[in-house]
């Protein structure tokens, strides 16, 4: 089974936020992410910048 890693772009660098992500949903003001070992985590004021399915990577970007 391949889980996804979620990164946030900050100052031109990618910071790992969550590993082993099993579910990601888009809300009105951000994204909700669940992992194998934790419950849902809300990441407010964010959008998905890119998804690389081959690398198992989601890159988020903060919104103002």
ABEGO torsion letter per residue (X at the ends): XBBBBBBBBBGGBBBBABBGBABBBBBAAEBBBBBAABBBBBBBGBBBABBBAAAGBBBBBBBX
